[in-house]
């Protein structure tokens, strides 16, 4: 993760706040603001270990009940501006009941894409300082369902933000950070993480430090992260595969959502 120690950083959706606490040790004092989706009582009851009290002891502001999808949550920043906003391993919570699941007209894939689109959009509109680097960072995984969101492709269609590239996320660089289950006090298995970068600025120099994965190049299917295809027959076999059909449906559902909104 490419973060400068003098950047002002906002973390969102940081479960037990362990990432924010670890990051606070890498930033200059006063350069961090943390936020979580839960209220304080839920945080304390859900996680036996959390970093709320330690962050407060360091005078790091922590916003509770911060809903990335809700513009009123972003308004709670009260004009504070940042150089980077970070969302670690985002995933929408599970539905609380079958009734809630049945009432939802959007697929889970589309709901996760909407969450991340809103994150990038609202970060720029409400949190990022136009005089700074203006970076929105998402760390995710290269496994299902995370790899099915086409983060590099159509996520920000119609918005004035550019996908810049990605870098490997080394959890060992963040001592004490625990990747948590979104709904309960359980550690998530450590798998290789990838940090994706977006900005309203072109960042030619930063792009040179970021990776551009081969599946975004010619003779690949970027949507499925498949390839290179060794022959036309190989390519046609992929186009006809169940995986491609599933990803194509996810993409069409997402583009239909964008058209309606």
Helices and strands as residue ranges (DSSP letters): E 9-12, H 18-24, E 32-35, H 40-46, H 52-57, E 61-63, H 71-75, E 84-88, H 98-103, H 108-122, I 123-127, E 135-141, G 146-148, E 162-169, G 171-173, E 193-199, H 204-209, G 214-216, E 220-221, E 226-227, H 232-239, H 242-260
